């Protein structure tokens, strides 16, 4: 672990980021050139004291999980993220591991969208990052581990995962997920992560097994969805999907489809986060 180099790198990256890039207001009394340490701590979900010790070269070796959180908070590029891991004495994540970190450019777009619900997903349906508006609408989908981190797996194996959608959307949503996974499985044929997910779904869900046999293939690009929120009721949203050039990550942007939904979203920002069990 290269403590002094790590401290200098983290400090310089913090000072290089403008608050607006991570969705924060500059404020008239801001004296720091970039982000404050407490802002980095909040964005990364760690203590301010640990950020201070890292920047002063007094910390213990940070874990890979903590480094990933710092990389997201500081909006590091793939190269910068790899450098961060090397300075901390860890092997930089490669291949699928890197793909499971939301790209810095997509994170910046997420911040700029402000009150518009949006999230970054992997091509296998793992939510890599989401803004506050998306969390208010659907709960925190970044907390899951194992097979549960894939939205498709939860959808076909956990009934509660469907509680947010209206009944008339269920069949369409199921077929859409299966067709999208078919496209990914064809594009990434032979990759262990993809094959394992498909194998688990075939074993654990009769519905998935039936739909998989139909061999429908379709990549999601745009759609209209109706969500049933426990506090504000039905939200009808238009969903646009922007993909990276390698198709490995997607930025999903949800906009209200009607005036009623727009008013309910405004109300939701006032009443706050509902606890979700799924």
C-alpha positions as CSV (number, residue, x, y, z in Angstrom):
1,X,0.0,0.0,0.0
2,X,1.4,3.4,-1.0
3,X,-0.1,5.6,1.7
4,X,1.4,8.9,0.7
5,X,0.6,8.5,-3.0
6,X,-2.9,7.2,-2.2
7,X,-3.5,10.3,0.1
8,X,-2.3,12.7,-2.5
9,X,-4.4,11.1,-5.3
10,X,-7.6,11.1,-3.2
11,X,-7.1,14.7,-2.1
12,X,-6.4,15.9,-5.7
13,X,-9.4,14.1,-7.1
14,X,-11.7,15.5,-4.4
15,X,-10.5,19.0,-5.1
16,X,-10.9,18.6,-8.8
17,X,-14.7,17.8,-8.7
18,X,-17.2,20.6,-8.8
19,X,-20.1,20.1,-6.5
20,X,-22.6,20.4,-9.4
21,X,-21.0,17.3,-11.0
22,X,-22.4,15.2,-8.1
23,X,-25.7,17.0,-7.7
24,X,-24.6,19.4,-4.9
25,X,-25.1,23.2,-4.8
26,X,-22.0,25.4,-4.8
27,X,-23.3,27.7,-2.1
28,X,-22.1,31.3,-1.5
29,X,-19.9,30.4,1.4
30,X,-18.0,27.5,-0.1
31,X,-14.2,27.9,0.4
32,X,-13.2,24.5,-0.8
33,X,-12.2,24.3,-4.5
34,X,-13.9,21.0,-5.0
35,X,-15.8,18.7,-2.6
36,X,-15.6,18.9,1.1
37,X,-14.4,15.9,3.0
38,X,-17.8,15.4,4.6
39,X,-19.4,15.5,1.2
40,X,-17.1,12.7,-0.1
41,X,-17.9,10.7,3.1
42,X,-21.6,11.1,2.6
43,X,-21.5,10.1,-1.1
44,X,-19.3,7.1,-0.3
45,X,-21.2,6.0,2.8
46,X,-18.2,6.2,5.1
47,X,-17.1,8.3,8.1
48,X,-15.6,11.7,7.7
49,X,-12.8,10.7,10.1
50,X,-11.8,7.8,7.8
51,X,-11.7,10.2,4.8
52,X,-9.4,12.5,6.8
53,X,-7.1,9.6,7.8
54,X,-6.9,8.4,4.2
55,X,-6.0,11.9,2.9
56,X,-3.4,12.3,5.7
57,X,-1.8,8.9,5.0
58,X,-2.7,7.5,8.5
59,X,-5.3,4.9,7.6
60,X,-5.3,1.1,7.6
61,X,-5.5,-0.6,4.2
62,X,-9.0,0.1,2.8
63,X,-11.0,-2.8,1.6
64,X,-11.9,-3.3,-2.1
65,X,-15.6,-2.5,-1.2
66,X,-14.6,0.8,0.3
67,X,-12.4,1.6,-2.6
68,X,-15.3,1.0,-5.0
69,X,-17.5,3.3,-2.9
70,X,-14.8,6.0,-3.1
71,X,-14.4,5.5,-6.8
72,X,-18.2,6.1,-7.3
73,X,-18.2,9.1,-5.0
74,X,-15.2,10.7,-6.8
75,X,-16.6,9.8,-10.2
76,X,-13.3,8.1,-11.2
77,X,-12.8,6.8,-14.7
78,X,-11.9,3.2,-15.3
79,X,-8.2,4.0,-15.5
80,X,-8.4,6.2,-12.3
81,X,-10.3,3.4,-10.5
82,X,-7.6,0.9,-11.4
83,X,-4.9,3.3,-10.2
84,X,-6.8,3.8,-6.9
85,X,-6.8,0.0,-6.4
86,X,-3.1,-0.3,-7.1
87,X,-2.1,2.5,-4.7
88,X,-4.2,0.8,-2.0
89,X,-2.4,-2.5,-2.6
90,X,-5.3,-4.3,-4.2
91,X,-5.6,-6.0,-7.6
92,X,-7.5,-3.8,-9.8
93,X,-10.9,-5.3,-10.8
94,X,-10.9,-6.7,-14.3
95,X,-13.5,-8.0,-16.8
96,X,-16.9,-8.5,-15.2
97,X,-15.7,-6.9,-12.0
98,X,-15.1,-3.6,-13.8
99,X,-18.4,-3.9,-15.6
100,X,-20.1,-4.0,-12.2
101,X,-18.9,-0.5,-11.4
102,X,-21.0,2.2,-13.0
103,X,-19.0,4.2,-15.5
104,X,-18.0,7.7,-14.4
105,X,-19.7,9.4,-17.4
106,X,-23.0,7.6,-16.6
107,X,-22.7,8.7,-12.9
108,X,-22.3,12.3,-14.0
109,X,-25.4,12.0,-16.2
110,X,-27.2,10.5,-13.2
111,X,-26.4,13.5,-11.1
112,X,-27.3,16.0,-13.8
113,X,-30.8,14.5,-14.1
114,X,-31.7,15.9,-10.7
115,X,-35.3,15.1,-9.8
116,X,-35.8,12.8,-12.8
117,X,-35.7,9.2,-11.6
118,X,-32.8,7.4,-13.3
119,X,-30.5,4.4,-12.7
120,X,-27.4,2.7,-14.1
121,X,-27.8,-1.0,-14.8
122,X,-25.5,-3.8,-16.1
123,X,-26.7,-5.7,-19.1
124,X,-27.7,-8.6,-16.7
125,X,-30.0,-6.3,-14.7
126,X,-27.8,-5.4,-11.7
127,X,-28.5,-1.9,-10.5
128,X,-25.0,-0.3,-10.2
129,X,-26.2,3.2,-9.2
130,X,-29.4,5.2,-8.8
131,X,-30.3,8.7,-8.0
132,X,-32.4,9.8,-5.0
133,X,-35.5,10.1,-7.2
134,X,-35.3,6.5,-8.3
135,X,-34.8,5.4,-4.8
136,X,-37.8,7.3,-3.6
137,X,-39.9,5.6,-6.4
138,X,-38.6,2.0,-6.2
139,X,-36.4,1.7,-3.1
140,X,-32.6,1.0,-2.9
141,X,-31.8,-1.7,-5.5
142,X,-28.0,-1.4,-5.0
143,X,-28.0,-3.3,-1.7
144,X,-28.5,-6.8,-3.0
145,X,-25.9,-9.5,-3.2
146,X,-25.5,-12.9,-4.8
147,X,-28.1,-13.9,-7.4
148,X,-30.5,-11.4,-5.8
149,X,-28.5,-8.5,-7.2
150,X,-30.0,-9.3,-10.6
151,X,-33.4,-7.8,-11.0
152,X,-34.4,-10.6,-13.4
153,X,-33.7,-13.2,-10.8
154,X,-35.7,-11.5,-8.1
155,X,-38.6,-10.9,-10.5
156,X,-38.9,-14.7,-11.3
157,X,-38.2,-16.1,-7.8
158,X,-39.5,-13.5,-5.3
159,X,-43.2,-12.6,-5.5
160,X,-42.7,-9.3,-3.6
161,X,-40.4,-8.1,-6.3
162,X,-43.5,-7.6,-8.5
163,X,-45.5,-5.5,-6.0
164,X,-44.4,-2.2,-7.6
165,X,-46.0,-3.0,-11.0
166,X,-49.7,-3.2,-11.9
167,X,-51.2,-6.5,-12.8
168,X,-51.7,-5.7,-16.4
169,X,-48.0,-5.2,-16.9
170,X,-46.9,-8.5,-15.4
171,X,-46.9,-10.7,-18.5
172,X,-45.4,-8.0,-20.7
173,X,-42.7,-7.3,-18.1
174,X,-41.8,-11.0,-17.7
175,X,-41.5,-11.6,-21.4
176,X,-39.5,-8.4,-21.9
177,X,-37.0,-9.5,-19.2
178,X,-36.6,-13.0,-20.8
179,X,-36.2,-11.6,-24.3
180,X,-33.6,-9.1,-23.1
181,X,-31.6,-11.8,-21.3
182,X,-31.8,-13.9,-24.4
183,X,-30.1,-11.1,-26.3
184,X,-27.4,-10.8,-23.7
185,X,-26.8,-14.6,-23.6
186,X,-26.3,-14.6,-27.3
187,X,-23.9,-11.6,-27.3
188,X,-21.9,-13.0,-24.3
189,X,-22.1,-16.7,-25.2
190,X,-19.9,-18.8,-23.0
191,X,-19.3,-16.3,-20.2
192,X,-19.6,-18.0,-16.8
193,X,-21.6,-15.2,-15.2
194,X,-24.3,-15.3,-17.9
195,X,-24.5,-19.1,-18.0
196,X,-24.8,-19.3,-14.3
197,X,-27.7,-16.8,-14.1
198,X,-29.6,-18.6,-16.9
199,X,-29.0,-22.0,-15.2
200,X,-30.3,-20.8,-11.9
201,X,-33.4,-19.2,-13.4
202,X,-34.2,-22.3,-15.4
203,X,-33.9,-24.4,-12.2
204,X,-35.8,-22.0,-9.9
205,X,-38.7,-20.7,-12.0
206,X,-41.3,-22.6,-14.0
207,X,-42.5,-19.3,-15.6
208,X,-39.0,-18.4,-16.7
209,X,-38.4,-21.9,-18.1
210,X,-41.6,-21.7,-20.1
211,X,-40.8,-18.3,-21.6
212,X,-37.1,-19.1,-22.2
213,X,-38.3,-22.0,-24.4
214,X,-40.1,-19.5,-26.7
215,X,-36.7,-18.1,-27.8
216,X,-37.9,-14.5,-28.0
217,X,-35.1,-12.0,-28.4
218,X,-35.5,-8.2,-27.9
219,X,-33.2,-5.6,-26.4
220,X,-35.0,-3.0,-24.2
221,X,-34.8,0.5,-25.6
222,X,-38.0,2.3,-24.6
223,X,-41.2,1.4,-22.8
224,X,-44.1,2.7,-20.6
225,X,-44.4,1.3,-17.1
226,X,-47.0,1.7,-14.4
227,X,-45.7,1.6,-10.8
228,X,-47.9,1.2,-7.7
229,X,-46.2,3.2,-5.0
230,X,-47.4,2.5,-1.4
231,X,-47.5,6.2,-0.5
232,X,-48.6,8.1,-3.6
233,X,-50.4,5.5,-5.8
234,X,-50.0,4.8,-9.5
235,X,-47.1,6.4,-11.3
236,X,-47.1,6.0,-15.1
237,X,-43.6,6.5,-16.5
238,X,-42.0,6.5,-19.9
239,X,-38.7,4.7,-19.8
240,X,-35.8,5.5,-22.2
241,X,-32.7,3.3,-22.2
242,X,-29.3,4.6,-23.3
243,X,-26.6,2.0,-23.7
244,X,-22.8,2.3,-23.7
245,X,-21.0,1.4,-27.0
246,X,-20.1,-2.1,-25.8
247,X,-23.8,-2.6,-24.5
248,X,-22.4,-3.5,-21.1
249,X,-24.2,-0.8,-19.1
250,X,-27.5,1.1,-19.5
251,X,-28.7,4.4,-18.3
252,X,-32.5,4.1,-17.6
253,X,-34.3,7.5,-17.5
254,X,-37.9,7.5,-16.2
255,X,-40.1,10.5,-17.0
256,X,-43.8,11.1,-16.0
257,X,-46.2,10.2,-18.8
258,X,-49.0,12.4,-17.5
259,X,-49.8,15.4,-15.2
260,X,-51.2,13.1,-12.4
261,X,-47.9,11.3,-12.3
262,X,-45.9,14.5,-12.3
263,X,-47.9,15.8,-9.3
264,X,-47.5,12.5,-7.4
265,X,-43.7,12.5,-8.0
266,X,-43.5,16.0,-6.6
267,X,-45.5,14.8,-3.6
268,X,-43.2,11.8,-3.2
269,X,-40.1,14.1,-3.0
270,X,-41.8,15.7,0.0
271,X,-43.0,12.6,1.9
272,X,-39.6,10.9,1.5
273,X,-38.5,7.3,1.3
274,X,-40.8,4.4,1.9
275,X,-39.2,1.3,3.4
276,X,-39.2,-1.5,0.8
277,X,-38.9,-5.2,1.8
278,X,-37.8,-6.5,-1.6
